[in-house]
């Protein structure tokens, strides 16, 4: 009996640690170019940028990072107000090389690696995950700063102003 | 005697560790920065390099620190010289170069110094928040190496990344 309870506990703890739906976060079967182009249209309609998390279900830090930003209210509100999100798969099944090349091969960095695209799909920024950590894990302040530094309004209103003076 | 020696030692170490800002004159507020960047881009194209734009001013201690950090390391110095044409873009009271900063998507939001990497066509390919490269009162060697190697011309060559 004890052993059975122990096994049950062990199994449930495994399930809890595996972050539930996180295992299907990345979709190797996606037509990523099509999905992403649709999201870019959506981003344009809502005047948001696109936050692309490049990684795979094989990559525990990728799932952990996604969990980190979606479970924190402050982070997810900055994220949701200013971005649409796409999880771009890079795995043995599908490396999405067309998109990797289009975005200057971000896989040269460790996974996850993040891209920020503007409303036209142009690459604005490539972000290394190591810049967003502290000694304990992902750093909330750094993540929020990243989202604020690359949101559309960090760039656009001022652009219009200078157009007037030119 | 011991006390005097100690005092001298402290004074000496202070002058060594405090950045000598009076001699830091890499930024030129009077320069036509647009023209200078154009020139740097052309040179980068002929030399097969990228342009490394350091935005800051002669007033900026961390700009001086970064300069010293790179110059003090043979490896970092040669990484820069091999792969980049360097330009110091001035931001100061005398000249804020605001139109140029607007052109590159307002990098000043990251504070100074902030670095841009341009390719041989003048296209902005990376904006580097220098806070990511800091460590204590100086910079992190490994981070700086990665920055220079991940944004050089070779790192953007698609033939480096064939499907595995």
Interface residues (C-beta under 8 A of the other chain):
Chain A: X95 X97 X100 X101 X104 X105 X107 X108 X109 X124 X125 X126 X128 X131 X149 X154 X155 X158 X159 X162 X166
Chain B: X98 X99 X102 X105 X106 X109 X110 X125 X126 X127 X129 X132 X146 X150 X155 X156 X158 X160 X161 X163 X164
